[in-house]
Amino acid sequence: MNISVVGTGYVGLVAGACFADSGHHVVCVDCDEDKIRRLCAGEMPIYEPGLAEIVHANVKAGRLTFTTDLEAAVQHGRVIFLAVGTPPALDGSADLSAILDVAGSMGRAMDGYRIFVMKSTVPVGTHARVSETIAKHTDHPFDYVSNPEFMKEGAAIEDFTKPDRVVIGATNSDAVDVMRELYGPFMRRGERILVMDPASAEMTKYAANAILATRISFMNEIAGLCDRLGADVEHVRRGIGSDSRIGSSFLFPGVGFGGSCFPKDVSALVSMGEAVGQPMNIVAAAREVNQRQRRVFAQRVMDHFGDACGKTTLAVWGLAFKARTDDVRESPAIDAVQMFLDRGMTVRAHDPEAMANAAAVLGDAVSMFEDGYVALDGADALVIFTDWPTFRTPDFDLMASKMRQKMVFDGRNLYEPTTMAKRGFHYVCIGRPSAGPGKGTIA
């Protein structure tokens, strides 16, 4: 089948590559000429495990091409996926201007029947607005399908090809049949397609992200209470996660959630509620807790050094908002590092993939190191923000030999406090008793 994908961000590029890999002929279109030039040259604009290999293989096979020509892309695809950005507006609502602009252009470019499939996360009711916009610019028939994505950055290929579920919001059974055909190769573990109306499909995406974000914020609040009362949040997490009604997913305390989805989708859901007079108090609280969590952790580091902050050198491991991605959007690490810089602290940072993106935000105020151990040279403390696998089992003896003080602030609870104490580190994590010798001094 001929497929077109509008937008080559995380969602669009992964979807286009995976559909091409299942045998379809896919054209990916984007208005960013530099991005398309890089993709045509074989360069990946994002880091996502396994993506480059799939893109290169399908470009070579002739099933995947890239262009800036929207009209040609519309005329190529029988099914056209929209994966256009919906950034937050000033009031927190989703900005649909790019979506609606593209919708008008697609309507003008149509030369026959098309199925338009919305992969972007859009507010409830967008299906009607987009359909109306397309219809204003064409006399050709079309169907609209809401097909929200549920991919996790860092595991997007796995999530797309082996999905927990595929949500299809449509009113035309023929369009649903086409979608079933497209997703058929990814249903080998059993039928996991859920068909519903477009409004419910749109709401499903927001509700899913909001409940996951709420679980994270809830656990961070519990971790804060554990700090105050002397409990160990790791024991608490295991205790509640073993309840089959609750489960263990998204119950890991840390420095808060970030990325391109949770923060903006939570804010958009709050904004949707306000617009119709239905306060989203729980979701709003989850957002507030998340913002507080990243400030509290950074403040804990700065309070440790107090008036000596201006003479302190920090090594930072992890700049991406999560492991296995180079995405620093809404990253707690970026916010915290900026707080450290504002207090006059020197920051030496390392991330396996995200340093270029972080440098674009932080500028040259932070020294970036390809080797995490080199970043430790002369550091008064190591601050961990991202749970990259390579951070989980480091060479602690090498760490100790390079640091001026054996001090670790762990925003991901990667290590056991008692083990760190035995190694001679002063170890501060989240919701667990600190371990090791007392506060060090700045030389």
C-alpha positions in Angstrom: 0.0 0.0 0.0 1.1 3.6 -0.6 1.5 5.5 2.6 2.5 9.1 3.3 3.6 10.5 6.7 3.5 14.2 7.4 6.2 15.1 9.9 9.5 13.4 10.6 9.9 13.8 14.4 9.9 10.8 16.7 6.4 9.7 15.9 6.5 10.3 12.1 9.9 8.9 11.4 9.4 5.7 13.5 5.9 5.1 12.0 7.2 5.7 8.4 10.2 3.4 8.9 8.2 0.6 10.5 5.4 0.7 7.9 8.1 0.6 5.2 9.8 -2.3 6.9 6.5 -4.3 6.8 6.5 -3.9 3.0 4.6 -0.7 2.2 5.9 2.2 0.0 6.2 5.2 2.3 6.9 8.8 1.6 7.8 11.0 4.6 7.4 14.7 4.2 8.5 17.6 6.3 8.8 21.4 5.8 12.3 21.4 7.5 14.6 21.3 4.5 17.7 20.7 6.5 16.1 17.6 8.2 15.0 16.2 4.9 18.5 16.8 3.4 20.1 15.0 6.4 17.6 12.1 6.1 18.3 11.8 2.3 22.0 11.7 3.2 21.4 8.9 5.6 21.8 11.0 8.8 19.4 10.5 11.7 18.0 13.7 13.2 17.2 11.9 16.4 18.7 9.0 18.4 16.4 6.0 18.8 17.8 2.5 19.2 17.4 0.5 16.0 15.9 3.3 14.0 18.9 4.1 11.8 19.2 0.5 10.7 15.6 0.2 9.7 15.6 3.6 7.8 18.8 2.7 5.9 17.6 -0.7 4.9 14.2 0.5 3.6 15.7 3.5 1.8 18.1 1.1 0.1 15.2 -1.2 -0.8 13.3 1.7 -2.3 10.3 1.5 0.1 11.1 4.7 2.1 11.8 8.2 0.7 11.9 11.7 2.1 10.7 15.0 0.6 9.6 18.5 1.3 6.9 18.4 -1.3 3.6 18.0 0.6 1.5 18.0 -2.6 3.4 15.1 -4.0 3.2 13.2 -0.7 -0.6 13.6 -0.5 -0.9 12.4 -4.1 1.3 9.4 -3.3 -0.5 8.0 -0.3 -3.8 6.3 -0.1 -3.4 6.6 3.7 -1.8 9.8 5.1 -0.6 9.9 8.6 -0.3 13.2 10.4 2.6 13.4 12.9 2.8 17.2 13.1 3.9 18.8 16.4 1.3 20.3 18.8 3.5 22.4 21.2 1.9 24.0 24.2 0.5 27.4 23.8 1.0 30.1 26.5 -2.1 28.9 28.4 -1.0 25.3 28.4 -3.4 24.2 25.7 -2.2 22.4 22.6 -1.3 24.7 19.7 -3.1 23.3 16.6 -2.0 26.0 14.2 0.5 23.7 12.4 -2.0 20.8 12.2 -4.7 23.0 10.7 -2.3 24.6 8.2 -1.3 21.2 7.0 -4.9 20.1 6.8 -5.8 22.9 4.5 -2.8 22.2 2.3 -3.7 18.5 2.1 -7.2 19.3 1.1 -5.9 21.5 -1.8 -3.5 18.7 -2.9 -6.1 15.9 -3.0 -6.7 14.2 -6.3 -9.0 11.5 -5.1 -10.2 9.6 -2.0 -7.8 9.6 1.0 -7.8 8.3 4.6 -6.2 10.9 6.9 -4.9 9.3 10.1 -4.0 11.5 13.1 -1.0 10.2 15.0 -0.3 13.6 16.7 -1.6 14.0 20.2 -4.5 16.5 19.8 -7.3 17.8 22.0 -10.7 16.1 22.1 -12.7 17.5 19.2 -9.8 18.0 16.8 -11.2 15.3 14.5 -14.1 17.7 13.7 -11.9 20.7 13.2 -9.4 19.0 10.9 -12.2 17.3 8.9 -13.9 20.6 8.4 -10.7 22.3 7.4 -9.9 19.6 4.8 -13.5 19.7 3.5 -13.2 23.4 2.9 -10.5 22.9 0.3 -11.6 19.8 -1.6 -14.6 18.1 -3.2 -13.0 14.7 -3.0 -14.3 12.2 -0.4 -12.1 11.3 2.5 -12.2 9.6 5.9 -10.6 10.7 9.1 -9.1 8.3 11.7 -7.8 9.0 15.1 -4.9 6.7 15.8 -2.9 8.0 18.8 0.6 6.7 19.4 1.7 5.1 22.6 5.4 4.8 21.9 8.1 5.3 24.6 11.2 7.2 23.5 14.1 4.8 23.8 11.8 1.8 23.0 9.8 3.2 20.1 10.6 0.5 17.5 9.6 -2.3 20.0 6.5 -0.4 21.0 5.4 0.2 17.4 6.1 -3.4 16.1 4.8 -5.1 19.3 2.2 -2.8 20.6 0.2 -3.2 23.8 -2.8 -1.9 21.9 -3.6 0.0 18.8 -6.4 2.5 19.2 -8.5 3.4 16.1 -11.1 6.1 16.3 -13.3 6.0 13.2 -16.9 6.0 12.0 -16.4 4.3 8.6 -16.0 0.5 8.8 -14.1 0.5 5.5 -11.5 2.9 6.9 -11.2 0.6 10.0 -10.6 -2.4 7.7 -7.7 -0.5 6.0 -6.2 0.3 9.4 -6.5 -3.4 10.5 -4.7 -4.3 7.3 -1.9 -1.9 8.0 -1.4 -3.0 11.6 -1.9 -6.7 10.8 1.8 -7.6 10.7 2.2 -6.2 14.2 -0.5 -8.3 15.7 1.3 -11.7 15.9 0.8 -11.9 19.6 -2.9 -11.6 19.2 -5.5 -9.1 18.3 -4.9 -5.9 20.2 -6.9 -3.4 18.1 -9.4 -1.3 19.9 -12.0 0.5 17.7 -14.0 3.4 19.1 -15.2 6.9 18.0 -12.6 9.6 17.3 -13.4 11.7 20.4 -12.8 8.7 22.7 -9.6 7.8 20.9 -8.3 11.4 21.4 -9.2 11.3 25.1 -7.6 7.8 25.5 -4.2 9.2 24.7 -4.4 12.1 27.2 -5.9 9.9 29.9 -3.2 7.3 29.4 -0.3 9.8 29.7 -2.0 11.6 32.6 -2.4 8.5 34.7 1.2 7.5 34.1 2.4 11.0 35.0 0.2 10.9 38.1 1.7 7.6 39.3 5.2 9.1 39.0 4.2 12.3 40.9 2.4 10.2 43.5 5.5 8.1 44.1 7.7 11.2 44.3 5.4 12.6 47.0 5.6 9.3 48.9 9.4 9.5 48.6 9.4 13.0 50.1 7.4 11.7 53.0 9.8 8.8 53.4 12.6 11.3 53.7 10.9 13.1 56.5 9.8 10.0 58.4 12.8 7.7 58.0 11.1 5.1 55.8 12.7 3.6 52.7 10.8 4.3 49.5 12.3 1.2 47.8 10.6 -1.1 50.3 7.4 0.9 50.0 7.5 0.7 46.2 8.0 -3.1 46.2 5.2 -3.4 48.8 2.6 -1.6 46.8 3.8 -2.7 43.4 3.3 -6.4 44.4 -0.4 -5.7 44.6 -1.9 -6.9 41.4 -4.5 -4.1 41.4 -1.6 -1.6 41.3 1.4 -3.2 39.6 5.0 -1.9 39.6 5.1 0.2 36.4 5.8 3.9 36.8 6.3 3.7 40.6 10.0 4.6 40.6 10.7 7.8 42.4 13.2 10.2 40.9 13.7 13.8 39.8 10.4 14.0 37.9 9.1 13.3 34.4 10.1 15.2 31.3 10.2 14.8 27.6 7.9 15.8 24.8 4.7 14.1 25.9 3.9 13.9 29.6 4.5 17.6 30.5 2.6 19.1 27.5 -0.2 16.4 27.6 -0.8 17.0 31.3 -1.0 20.7 30.8 -3.3 20.3 27.8 -5.6 18.1 29.7 -5.8 20.6 32.5 -6.5 23.3 29.9 -9.3 21.2 28.3 -11.0 20.8 31.6 -10.8 24.5 32.3 -12.3 25.3 29.0 -15.5 23.3 29.7 -15.7 24.0 33.4 -14.5 20.7 34.6 -11.5 21.2 36.9 -8.8 18.5 36.5 -7.5 18.7 40.1 -5.6 15.4 40.3 -3.8 16.0 37.0 -3.0 19.6 38.0 -1.6 18.4 41.2 0.6 15.8 39.4 2.0 18.7 37.3 2.7 20.8 40.4 4.4 17.9 42.2 6.6 17.2 39.2 7.8 20.8 39.0 8.5 20.8 42.7 10.4 17.5 42.6 13.1 18.7 40.3 13.6 21.9 42.3 13.7 20.0 45.6 16.4 17.7 44.4 18.6 20.5 42.9 18.1 22.5 46.1 19.3 19.5 48.2 22.6 19.5 46.3 23.0 23.3 46.7 22.1 23.2 50.4 24.8 20.6 51.0 27.5 23.0 49.9 25.8 26.1 51.2 28.0 29.2 51.0 30.7 27.2 49.2 28.6 26.7 46.1 30.7 29.2 44.2 33.8 27.1 44.8 32.1 23.8 44.0 32.6 21.6 41.0 29.8 19.2 40.1 30.0 16.2 37.7 26.6 15.5 36.1 25.8 12.2 34.6 22.7 12.3 32.4 21.2 15.2 30.5 18.4 13.5 28.5 15.0 13.3 30.2 15.3 9.5 30.2 17.8 6.8 29.1 18.0 5.6 25.5 17.2 8.9 23.9 18.9 12.2 23.1 15.8 14.2 23.9 16.3 17.0 26.5 12.9 18.6 26.2 11.5 19.3 29.6 14.5 17.4 31.1 14.8 17.8 34.9 18.6 17.7 34.4 18.5 20.8 32.2 16.5 22.8 34.8 18.7 21.6 37.7 22.0 22.4 35.9 20.7 25.9 35.2 20.0 26.3 38.9 23.6 25.1 39.7 25.0 27.6 37.3 23.0 30.4 38.7 24.6 29.6 42.1 28.0 29.9 40.6 28.8 26.2 40.6 31.1 24.7 37.9 29.4 21.8 36.0 31.2 19.1 34.1 28.6 16.9 32.3 28.4 13.6 30.4 25.5 11.9 28.6 25.9 9.0 26.1 23.7 10.7 23.5 22.2 14.0 24.6 25.2 16.3 25.0 24.8 18.1 21.6 21.1 18.9 22.3 21.9 19.9 25.9 24.7 22.2 24.7 22.2 23.9 22.4 20.2 24.8 25.4 22.9 25.5 28.0 25.5 27.0 25.8 29.2 26.9 26.7 28.6 27.4 30.4 28.8 23.6 30.9 31.8 21.5 30.0 30.8 18.4 28.1 32.8 15.2 28.2 32.5 12.1 26.0 34.0 10.0 28.9 31.9 10.1 32.1 35.0 9.3 34.2 36.8 12.3 32.8 33.9 14.5 33.9 34.6 13.4 37.4 38.1 14.9 37.5 38.3 17.2 40.5 34.6 17.0 41.2 33.2 17.7 44.7 30.1 15.6 43.9 28.5 13.5 41.2 24.9 14.2 40.5 23.0 11.6 38.5 19.9 12.6 36.6 19.4 9.8 34.0 19.3 6.0 34.4 21.5 5.0 31.5 22.5 1.3 31.8 26.2 2.3 31.8 25.7 4.3 35.0 24.3 1.4 36.9 27.5 -0.6 37.3 30.4 2.0 37.2 34.0 1.5 38.4 33.6 2.9 41.9 37.3 2.7 42.6 38.0 4.8 39.5 35.3 7.2 40.5 36.8 7.7 43.9 40.3 8.2 42.5 39.1 11.1 40.3 36.7 12.9 42.7 37.9 15.5 45.2 35.1 14.3 47.5 33.4 11.0 47.4 29.9 12.5 47.3 27.1 11.2 45.1 23.6 12.7 44.7 21.5 10.0 42.9 18.3 11.3 41.3 17.4 7.8 40.1 18.2 5.6 43.1 20.6 3.5 41.0 22.7 2.2 44.0 22.2 0.6 47.4 22.9 3.1 50.2 24.6 0.5 52.4 26.9 -0.7 49.6 27.9 2.9 48.8 28.7 3.5 52.4 31.0 0.5 52.5 32.8 1.9 49.5 33.4 5.2 51.4 30.9 7.3 49.5 28.5 9.8 51.1 25.4 8.8 49.2 22.2 10.8 48.9 19.2 9.5 47.0 15.5 10.0 46.9 13.2 8.6 49.7 15.9 6.4 51.1 18.2 7.0 54.1 21.4 8.7 53.2 24.6 6.7 53.8 28.3 7.2 54.3 30.4 9.7 56.2 29.1 13.2 57.0 29.2 16.3 54.9 32.5 17.0 53.3 34.2 20.4 53.1 35.3 22.3 50.0 39.0 22.7 49.7 
